[in-house]
């Protein structure tokens, strides 16, 4: 790790969060790097939570 990179904790939302520790220069770079990592299916299944802001309804 050099002076420019810092550790970032990144949560990428799929149907739950996957948490990664990433070395990057900033938050944006950390997110881009984390998106390329494999999905940890065990973590997704153990962290499923309601996300009310994502709920959507439309009258048909």
HELIX and SHEET records of a PDB file:
HELIX    1   1 UNK A   27  UNK A   35  1                                   9    
HELIX    2   2 UNK A   41  UNK A   46  1                                   6    
HELIX    3   3 UNK A   52  UNK A   54  5                                   3    
SHEET    1   A 2 UNK A   6  UNK A  13  0                                        
SHEET    2   A 2 UNK A  17  UNK A  24 -1                                        
END                                                                             
